[in-house]
Amino acid sequence: MIQVRKSEQRGHASHGWLDTYHTFSFDTFYDRDFMGFRSLRVINEDRVAGGQGFGMHPHRDMEIITYVLEGALEHRDSMGNRGIIKPGEVQHMSAGTGVRHSEYNASATDPVHLLQIWIQPERAGITPEYEQQPLDRQAARGTLLQVAGPKGDGGALTIHQDAKLFATILDRGDSVTHRLAPNRHAWLQMARGTATLNGTALKAGDGAAISNEHEITLATEHSAEALLFDLA
């Protein structure tokens, strides 16, 4: 079964400096039918104006992944980490027992476009962690490249949950297929372009909850970039 979450059905807020879309209930946006999916709790698509950003604020007991599509995002946190995330890099922070961080557009003039993802951890009270790794965009072309997963699973980033995150970049005529093990579920999030998922048309911003499917195929006649979550 594939349930599509259309881009225009997401929550939306415009604050001048921030234009944001919420796939799942978040902040003042509430949709009782989309409180999350399995351990996946948040997918926010943010566009932050030049010189603007989120000041220091707290998190705890959440696995947070940042995927930048365009521009550059500057990160600082209470663990002493500081970095700039650009397309071709991906960042993970385990908030665990508690951490404070800020996220600012690294440019004074150009916007930054990103996806921020929250996954509920397998347990509370994890020691906070920070990782930033390169994402080989060429290696993601025409295939599903694993960018995060449980410890020892071979993902570029380690998350504390039985979940795997894959990225794919498809050119005209490309397709990728993913097989789901028994009792596994998936969420597909379209980041850019248009594609079909087992024949169902999707566009940028659309998401799809996938259950009771043995195999899924994403194909495009134009171009597309998507994230796929394989979830317990």
N, C-alpha and C positions, 0 to 999 in steps of 0.2 A: 504494500500500500504506500502510495506517495501522496502526501498532503502538501500542497503548494501554499506558501505564505508570500503573497504578492507584495512587491515593493511599496505600492501605494496603500497597503493595509497596515504598514508599520506606524508606530508612533513617530511624531515629528515635532521638533521644537526649533525655533530660530531666535537666537539671542543677540543678533548683530555680529558679534565676534565668532559665534559658534552656530553652525547649522548641523543638526544631528537627527538621525533616524534610529529608532529602537525596534529591532526585530521582536524582542520579548518585552514584557512589562518592565519598566525601569523609571525611577524617579517619580514624576507625576503622571506618567503614562501607565494605564492599567488595562490589561486585556486578560480576562480570566481564562481564555482558551490558549493563551500563549504566555505562560509564566516561565517558560524554559522548555527544554527537551532533553530528557534523561539527565545527565550531569551538566549539560550545556545550559548556562543560565543567562548570559548576556551576549548579544552581538550588536554593537553600536557602530554605525557608520557616521564618522565625524569629519566635518570640514572646519578647520580652525583658521581664522584670518591671521595675516602676518603680524608678528609681535604680540600675539595673544596666546592664552592658554589657561590651563587648570592650575591654580595655586596649590600649595601643600595641603593634602587631605589624607585621611586615614583609610586603610583597608585592613581586613583580617579574614582568615579562613577562606581564601579564594585563590585560584590559579588564574593569573591575568596574562593574556597574550596580546601583543600589539603588532599589527601587520600594516605597514605603511604602503599606500598605493602611489601617492605623489607627494613631493616635498620632503621635509625633514622635521622630525619631532625631537625635542630635547627633553631628556628624562633626568631627574634628580630624586634621590630618596634618602630616608633616614638611616640606611645602612652604609651611606657614603658613596653609593654608586652614582655615576654621572655619565651619560652617553647621548649620542645623537643617532637616531634610527632613521634610515632612508630606505627607499625601495631596494630590494636585494638584501635586506637584513630583517630579522624578526627578533622580538624581545619577549622574555618570559619573566614574571615575578610571582613567586609564591608569597602571598601576604601572610599566611600562617598566623602566628601569635600576635601579629600587628606590625604594620609598617606605614610610614607616611611618604607620599611622593608627590611630585609636581610634573606636569607635562606641558611644555610650551612649544609653539611654533619656533623652530630654529631660525627662520627667516623673518626679517622685519617687514617684508613686503609681499612675499609670495604665500599663498595658502598651503596648508598641508591637509591631505586627505588620507584617512586611516580607518581601519577596523579595529575596535577594541573588543576583546573576547574574554568572558569570564567563564571558568569551569569550576564547579564545586569540587573540592578535594575529597579524597577517600576518607580522610579523618580530620578532625580539628586539631589545632595546636602544633602544626608543623613549624619548624624553625624557618624564618623568612629566608628566601633565596632570590638571586638575580642572575639572569643569563641574557646575553645578546650574541646572536650567531648570524653569520652570513647565510643568505638564501640564494642558492645557485639558480637564478632564473632560467638560464639556458638548460640546466638539468631538469627543470620542471616543464619544459616544452614537450607537449605530446605525451606526457606521462603523469602519474600521480607521485609527487615527491613528498616523502614523509618529512615534516618539519618539527613535529613534537610527538611525544609518546611517553609511556611509563619508563621508569629507570631500567636501563639495560635492554630496551627495545630497539635501539638503533636510531631513534629520532634525534634530530639536531638539538632539540630542547627537551628537557626532562620535566614532565608534569606528574603530579601526585594524584593520578586518577587512571582508571582503566579506560583510557580514551586515546585515540590517535588522530592527529591532524595532518592532512595532506594538502598540498597546493598543486594546481595545474594551470598551465598557460597553453591555450589551444589556438592554432592558426586554422585558416580555411581548410575544411575537409578533415580536420583531426577529430579523433575520438579516443576516449579512455574508458576502460571497464574496471569495476571494482567488485570483488566478490565478498559478500558478507557471511561470516560464519554463523552457524545456528545461534539464535537468541541474541544476535547483534543488531544494532540499529544504526542509522546514519542521518546526518544533517548535511545538506549541500547548500552553500551560500555563494550566490553569484556576485562576484566583485566587479566585473566589467564584461561588456559584450552581450551576446545572445547565444543560446545553445538549447538543445533538447536533452531532457533526462528521461530515458526510456520512452522517448517519443513525445514527452510533455514539454511544451515551449517555456523557456525561462529567459528573463532579461536581467540586467544589472540591478541589484538590490533585492531580487527574489530569493527566497529560501525554500527548502523542501525537507519535510520530515519523512523519513523512510523507515518503514518497519515491514517485517514479513516479506522481504525481497531477498532472493538468493544472489542476485547480480544486478548491478546498475551500470548504465552506459551513458556518458555525457558526450555529446557530439555537437559540432558547430559547422555552419556553412559560411561563417564570416570569421570571427575571432572571439575569444572568451578567456576570462581568468576566474577561477573559482577555488573555494576552500571546501574540503570534504572532511567531516568529522565521523570517525568510526567509533561507536559508543556502546558500552555495555547496557 
